[in-house]
Each structure stands twice: as C-alpha cells, then as structure tokens.
Amino acid sequence: MTETAVRSNITLKGSAQMIREFFFYGINSILYQRGIYPSDNFDRVKQYGITLLVNRDHKLQQFLKPLLEQVEHWLSKRLLKKLILVLSDVSTKEVLERWQFDIENEAIDGEETTQDEKKVKQGIADVIK
C-alpha cells in the first residue's frame, strides 16, 4: 500500500460566494496540475491577478455546478466548517492525495464580509498558485 500524499490544512476566510469561487478555480487547478484531464481541455482565465486554467469539459461543468451551489448554500447557512478534496485511483479507490480546507465563513445570511476583499482574494491566489 502506498502512502497518501496529505496536503497541509488550508484555512479559507471570506464570504460564501468567494469561497465557492475559490473551490471552482482550485478544483480546476488540481485537475490540470495532476494531469487528470489533457492540458488542451483547459482555457486560460485571469482571476485574482493571476492566470488560471478552467476545464471546458461540459460533463465536468455539469457535475461541478450543482456541487458548488450546494457548498455555497451550506456556507451561507454556516453549516460547513471543513471541506476535504480527495484524488483516488479509479480502479482501486486508493487515496492518492487529500486536501483539507478549514473554512472561516465571515458572511452570515448574505451579509457582506467585513474582511478586506482584496486581502481575501490575494490569500486565495496564494493558495491556488
């Protein structure tokens, strides 16, 4: 059995919408960096002052959209404190990599975050790089 690559815990702060946005770009970044999809399946977009890659696979987008909408809903209701992202081998189900995101959601029921949005976005950019 191989050892699972566990990434250190990452703490995310900000509004439900900003955290949802981070997960969207973060998932796409991981899919690209780990070669899960061919590199020509990705479009370059500018976000947080950096160039990010977004997968244009329609089935993947159909999968992610409701998932991320539900994450944002749970965040807005303060029901989500932690999100764990796992990459596993398709045939063996063995966990290859695991990321744990600890969430500090600053917005309550749609209120705007009190933290400087620029600072939050810079923190997100630092994590995604």
Sequence and secondary structure as in RCSB ss.txt:
>XXXX:A:sequence
MTETAVRSNITLKGSAQMIREFFFYGINSILYQRGIYPSDNFDRVKQYGITLLVNRDHKLQQFLKPLLEQVEHWL
SKRLLKKLILVLSDVSTKEVLERWQFDIENEAIDGEETTQDEKKVKQGIADVIK
>XXXX:A:secstr
    EE   EEEEE HHHHHHHHHHHHHHHHHHTTSS GGGEEEEEETTEEEEEE  HHHHHHHHHHHHHHHHHH
HTT  SEEEEEEE TTT  EEEEEEEEEEE  STT   SS HHHHHHHHHHHH 
